[in-house]
Amino acid sequence: MTAVITTLLEWVISSKEMVTQFVTFDEKFWLSPGANWTMVQNGPGLRPQPGHFLTMLGLAVLLLVLRVCFERYIALPVGRYLGVPKKKNQPAAPNRVLEKVFLKHNRKIPDKQVQGLAKSLDWSERQVQRWIRRRKIQNAPTNMVKFQEGSFRFICYETFFLYGLYIIPSKPFWKDTKLCWTDYPGKSVEADIFLYYHVEMAFYISLLISQFFDVRRKDFVEMFIHHVATLFLIGCSFIINHLSIGALIMFVHDWSDPILEFAKLAVYTKPSQKKAHPQSVSKWITDVGFVIFMCVFFWSRLYFYPAHLIYSAAFELMDAVGPAHWPMHNLFIALLCLLWCIHVYWSFQILRVLFSFVLAGTVTGDVRSDTEVSSADDREQTANGGQAITRRRNTSSPNES
């Protein structure tokens, strides 16, 4: 027992010491053995500096302002032209009894409770269930709001992808990841990689902020963890000059995002007899986009990312600096693995959508993470006096790196 307590106390003291080293940017924690901040920050060419983070924060604010302008003056008119519905859902009729129970059970009323409510209100169970469904979706954002948000994300993701496609394949470390660690940690930063880092960091800062004001999605927690982990990885890799491997990781994560966002935009559109495209075109874009996204996502994030990039950061770096490990390196690898675990979780969500796609012959819900909490439940359509009922379950599948 004494040994256990002693070990626990040693761990607490060690953890406290490591936190102190992290906060104070102690070289023993952050850098490889024998390296110092002078080697990282001073020298010819561009070098990462603490003041660069203020520039990234300023760019994030600029992106938020651009987003507001884009959604209002560009995405909204385009959405109207494409026939994206703007009408809100029909609200549930006011009912104090049902409202009280609805809030008490956090929007999920048990079936037994539904039976009791039906008897007390002299309603049928179907009427109570219909009220619950309408109450859940009455405050759900319209497709127009989701179209505006998705349009800006699509423009950003596509821009990042095209820029990465322009600069990354010409780099020597694209063909041989061992070259990421040449002259580490005193390697100078090329201007295009430097800009790539600044814009990506600013974009994810804006995503983290806007997540609390955007349409609340079913995978809100997973996306929050993803954004925090991504920002931490980008920021820390910038500080310790892991920019070559970091640029590769960002580029690989940008492959599937534009495809996903474009497919989601097609989901939001609605055919119009006057100006919009035929419904078959929207359906085709959604279905084909989902299949392409799924293939790209599985290959890039489940295979290429861990097999080449995590491997390079974990093992090829050791060939450059020696076999020693240091705390920041271990934390960096742990976060890369955490990001991969999030991808695995999202992959299961994609497979759920794929299963419904095979059964229904089309993607019936938003692909990836676009199912909102308020609209993730079964929806019921009653035809001819309520004799026929069809149910549709919206499912979510993976965002945003």
C-alpha positions in Angstrom: 0.0 0.0 0.0 2.8 2.4 0.9 4.5 1.6 -2.4 1.3 2.5 -4.3 0.9 5.8 -2.5 4.6 6.6 -3.1 4.2 5.9 -6.8 1.1 7.9 -7.0 2.7 10.9 -5.3 5.7 10.6 -7.6 3.4 10.6 -10.6 1.5 13.7 -9.3 4.8 15.6 -8.7 6.1 14.6 -12.1 2.9 15.7 -13.8 3.0 19.0 -12.1 6.5 19.5 -13.2 5.7 18.6 -16.8 2.8 21.1 -16.8 5.1 23.8 -15.5 7.7 22.9 -18.2 4.9 23.1 -20.9 3.6 26.5 -19.8 7.1 28.0 -19.4 8.2 26.5 -22.8 11.1 24.6 -21.1 13.5 23.3 -23.8 13.7 19.9 -22.0 9.9 19.5 -22.5 9.4 21.0 -26.0 12.6 20.2 -27.9 14.6 17.2 -28.8 17.7 16.5 -26.6 20.5 19.0 -27.4 18.2 21.5 -29.2 17.4 25.0 -28.0 15.1 27.8 -28.9 17.9 29.7 -30.6 18.3 26.9 -33.1 14.5 26.9 -33.9 13.8 30.6 -34.0 17.0 32.2 -35.2 18.8 31.8 -38.5 18.3 32.5 -42.2 14.9 32.4 -43.8 11.5 32.4 -42.2 11.4 30.9 -38.7 8.4 30.4 -36.3 8.0 33.2 -33.8 5.5 33.6 -30.9 4.2 36.8 -32.5 2.9 35.0 -35.5 0.0 33.6 -33.5 -1.4 37.2 -33.2 -1.4 37.3 -37.0 -3.3 34.0 -37.1 -5.8 35.3 -34.6 -6.3 38.4 -36.7 -6.8 36.3 -39.8 -9.4 34.3 -37.9 -11.4 37.4 -37.1 -11.1 38.5 -40.7 -12.5 35.1 -41.8 -15.5 35.5 -39.5 -16.3 38.9 -41.0 -15.9 37.5 -44.5 -18.2 34.6 -43.7 -21.0 36.9 -42.5 -20.7 39.0 -45.7 -20.5 35.9 -47.9 -23.5 34.2 -46.3 -25.6 37.3 -46.6 -24.7 38.7 -50.0 -23.6 35.6 -52.0 -24.8 32.3 -50.5 -28.4 33.6 -49.7 -29.1 34.8 -53.3 -27.5 31.6 -54.8 -29.7 29.5 -52.4 -32.8 31.3 -53.5 -32.0 30.7 -57.1 -31.4 27.0 -56.5 -34.7 26.7 -54.6 -33.3 26.0 -51.2 -36.3 26.1 -48.8 -36.4 28.8 -46.3 -39.7 27.9 -44.6 -39.5 27.0 -40.9 -41.0 23.9 -39.5 -44.6 23.9 -38.2 -44.5 24.5 -34.5 -46.3 22.2 -32.0 -49.5 23.4 -30.5 -49.0 24.9 -27.0 -49.6 22.4 -24.3 -48.4 23.0 -20.8 -48.6 19.4 -19.7 -46.6 18.0 -22.6 -44.1 20.9 -22.5 -43.3 20.3 -18.9 -42.8 16.6 -19.4 -40.8 17.3 -22.6 -38.3 19.6 -20.8 -38.1 17.3 -17.8 -37.0 14.3 -19.8 -34.6 16.4 -21.9 -36.6 16.0 -25.1 -36.7 12.2 -24.9 -40.0 11.0 -23.4 -40.1 7.3 -22.6 -42.8 5.1 -24.4 -44.5 4.3 -21.1 -44.8 8.0 -20.3 -46.3 8.6 -23.7 -49.0 6.1 -22.9 -49.8 7.8 -19.6 -49.9 11.2 -21.3 -52.3 10.0 -24.0 -54.7 8.7 -21.3 -54.5 11.9 -19.2 -55.0 14.2 -22.2 -57.6 11.9 -23.9 -55.4 11.8 -26.9 -54.2 8.8 -29.0 -50.6 7.8 -28.6 -50.0 8.8 -32.2 -51.2 12.3 -31.5 -48.8 12.6 -28.5 -45.9 11.2 -30.6 -46.7 13.7 -33.4 -46.7 16.6 -30.9 -43.3 15.4 -29.6 -41.8 15.2 -33.1 -43.1 18.7 -34.0 -41.8 20.1 -30.7 -38.3 18.7 -31.4 -38.0 20.2 -34.9 -39.9 23.5 -34.4 -36.7 25.4 -33.6 -34.6 23.5 -36.1 -32.7 25.8 -38.6 -34.0 25.9 -42.1 -32.2 24.4 -45.0 -31.3 27.9 -46.2 -29.3 28.6 -43.0 -27.5 25.3 -43.4 -26.9 26.0 -47.1 -25.3 29.4 -46.2 -23.0 27.9 -43.6 -22.0 25.0 -45.8 -21.3 27.2 -48.8 -18.7 29.2 -46.9 -17.1 26.0 -45.6 -17.0 24.5 -49.1 -15.3 27.6 -50.5 -12.7 27.5 -47.7 -12.0 23.8 -48.0 -11.8 23.9 -51.8 -9.4 26.9 -51.6 -7.1 25.1 -49.1 -7.2 21.9 -51.2 -6.3 23.7 -54.4 -3.5 25.7 -52.7 -2.1 22.5 -51.1 -2.3 20.8 -54.5 -0.4 23.6 -56.0 2.5 23.7 -53.4 2.8 20.3 -51.7 3.5 17.9 -54.6 6.5 20.0 -55.6 8.1 19.5 -52.2 10.8 16.8 -51.9 9.2 15.5 -48.6 6.0 14.7 -50.5 7.7 11.7 -52.2 9.9 10.8 -49.3 8.6 11.7 -45.8 12.1 11.2 -44.3 13.1 14.6 -45.8 10.6 16.3 -43.5 13.3 16.0 -40.8 16.3 17.2 -42.8 18.2 19.9 -40.7 15.7 19.5 -37.9 15.1 21.5 -35.6 16.9 24.4 -37.3 15.2 24.1 -40.7 14.0 27.3 -42.3 10.3 27.6 -43.4 9.4 28.2 -47.0 7.1 31.1 -47.7 4.3 29.0 -49.2 4.3 26.6 -46.3 4.4 29.5 -43.9 1.2 31.0 -45.5 -0.5 27.6 -45.6 0.0 27.2 -41.8 -1.3 30.7 -41.1 -4.5 30.4 -43.1 -5.3 26.8 -41.9 -4.7 27.8 -38.2 -6.9 30.9 -38.7 -9.7 28.9 -40.3 -9.8 26.3 -37.5 -9.8 29.1 -34.9 -12.8 30.6 -36.7 -14.5 27.1 -36.8 -14.0 26.6 -33.1 -15.6 30.0 -32.4 -18.4 29.7 -34.8 -19.3 26.2 -33.7 -21.1 27.7 -30.7 -23.3 29.9 -33.0 -23.8 27.6 -36.0 -26.4 24.9 -36.4 -25.9 22.5 -33.5 -25.0 19.1 -34.8 -25.3 15.7 -33.4 -21.5 15.2 -33.2 -20.9 18.6 -31.5 -18.7 17.1 -28.8 -16.6 15.1 -31.3 -16.2 18.1 -33.6 -15.2 20.3 -30.6 -12.6 17.7 -29.6 -11.4 17.5 -33.2 -11.1 21.3 -33.5 -9.2 21.6 -30.2 -6.9 18.7 -31.1 -6.3 20.2 -34.6 -5.5 23.6 -33.3 -3.2 22.2 -30.6 -1.4 20.1 -33.2 -1.1 22.9 -35.7 0.1 25.4 -33.0 2.6 23.1 -31.4 4.0 21.8 -34.6 4.5 25.4 -35.7 6.3 26.2 -32.4 8.7 23.3 -32.6 9.2 23.5 -36.4 7.4 20.4 -37.4 6.1 22.4 -40.4 6.9 19.9 -43.2 5.1 17.0 -41.7 2.4 19.3 -40.5 1.8 20.6 -44.0 1.4 17.0 -45.2 -1.1 16.2 -42.5 -3.2 19.3 -43.3 -3.1 18.6 -47.0 -4.2 15.0 -46.6 -7.1 16.0 -44.4 -8.2 18.6 -47.0 -8.8 15.9 -49.7 -12.2 14.7 -48.6 -13.7 17.9 -47.0 -14.6 19.7 -50.2 -16.4 16.6 -51.6 -18.4 16.3 -48.5 -19.5 19.9 -48.3 -20.5 20.0 -52.0 -22.6 16.8 -51.5 -24.2 18.3 -48.5 -25.1 21.5 -50.4 -26.9 19.3 -53.0 -29.0 17.8 -50.1 -30.3 21.2 -49.1 -31.5 22.2 -52.6 -35.0 21.7 -53.7 -36.3 21.6 -57.3 -38.2 24.6 -58.6 -40.3 24.7 -61.8 -39.0 28.1 -62.8 -35.3 28.4 -62.1 -33.7 25.5 -60.2 -32.1 22.4 -61.5 -34.0 19.1 -61.8 -34.3 17.0 -58.7 -32.6 14.1 -60.4 -29.4 16.3 -60.7 -29.4 17.1 -57.0 -30.0 13.5 -56.1 -27.2 12.3 -58.5 -24.7 14.8 -57.0 -25.6 13.8 -53.5 -25.3 10.0 -54.2 -22.1 10.2 -56.3 -20.6 12.8 -54.0 -21.2 10.5 -50.9 -19.6 7.5 -52.6 -16.5 9.5 -53.7 -16.2 11.1 -50.3 -16.4 7.7 -48.6 -13.6 6.3 -50.7 -11.4 9.3 -50.3 -12.0 9.5 -46.6 -11.3 5.9 -45.9 -8.1 5.8 -48.0 -6.6 9.2 -46.9 -7.5 9.2 -43.2 -7.7 5.6 -42.2 -4.8 4.3 -44.2 -2.5 7.0 -45.6 -2.5 9.2 -42.6 -1.5 6.6 -40.0 0.7 4.4 -42.3 2.8 7.3 -43.7 2.4 10.5 -41.6 2.0 9.2 -38.1 4.7 6.6 -38.8 7.1 9.3 -40.1 6.5 11.5 -37.0 6.9 8.6 -34.6 9.8 6.7 -36.2 11.5 8.6 -39.0 12.1 11.6 -36.8 14.1 9.3 -34.5 16.5 8.5 -37.4 17.2 12.3 -37.7 17.6 13.2 -34.0 18.4 9.9 -32.4 16.4 7.3 -30.5 15.6 9.6 -27.5 12.0 10.6 -26.8 11.0 13.8 -25.2 7.6 14.9 -23.6 6.4 17.2 -26.4 7.1 14.5 -29.0 5.2 11.9 -27.0 2.2 14.3 -26.7 2.4 15.2 -30.4 2.1 11.5 -31.3 -0.7 10.9 -28.8 -2.7 13.7 -30.3 -2.1 12.4 -33.9 -3.4 9.1 -32.7 -6.4 10.7 -31.0 -7.2 12.4 -34.3 -7.1 9.0 -36.0 -9.4 7.6 -33.4 -11.9 10.3 -34.2 -11.7 9.4 -37.9 -12.4 5.8 -37.0 -15.5 6.9 -35.1 -16.7 8.9 -38.1 -16.0 6.0 -40.3 -18.6 3.9 -38.4 -21.1 6.8 -38.9 -20.3 6.8 -42.7 -20.9 3.0 -42.8 -24.3 3.6 -41.2 -25.2 6.0 -44.0 -23.8 3.5 -46.5 -26.1 0.9 -45.1 -29.2 3.1 -45.4 -27.9 4.1 -48.9 -27.9 0.5 -50.0 -31.4 -0.1 -48.6 -33.0 3.1 -49.8 -31.0 3.5 -53.0 -30.1 7.1 -52.2 -28.6 9.2 -49.4 -31.7 10.2 -47.3 -29.9 12.4 -44.8 -27.0 14.7 -44.7 -23.7 12.9 -45.0 -21.1 13.2 -42.3 -21.9 15.5 -39.3 -24.8 17.5 -40.5 -27.6 16.0 -38.5 -28.8 18.4 -35.9 -29.9 17.4 -32.4 -33.4 18.8 -33.1 -33.9 16.9 -36.3 -32.2 13.6 -35.7 -35.3 11.7 -34.7 -37.8 9.7 -36.8 -40.1 11.8 -38.9 -43.5 10.6 -39.7 -45.6 11.3 -42.8 -49.3 10.4 -42.5 -51.2 9.7 -45.7 -54.9 9.3 -46.3 -56.2 9.7 -42.8 -53.1 8.2 -41.2 -53.2 4.7 -42.6 -49.7 4.8 -44.1 -46.7 5.8 -42.1 -43.2 6.1 -43.3 -40.3 6.7 -41.1 -37.0 8.2 -42.0 -34.1 8.3 -39.7 -31.5 11.0 -40.3 -28.0 9.7 -39.7 -24.7 11.6 -39.3 -21.3 10.8 -40.6 -18.0 12.6 -40.4 -16.2 17.1 -40.6 -13.9 19.2 -40.9 -10.5 18.5 -40.3 
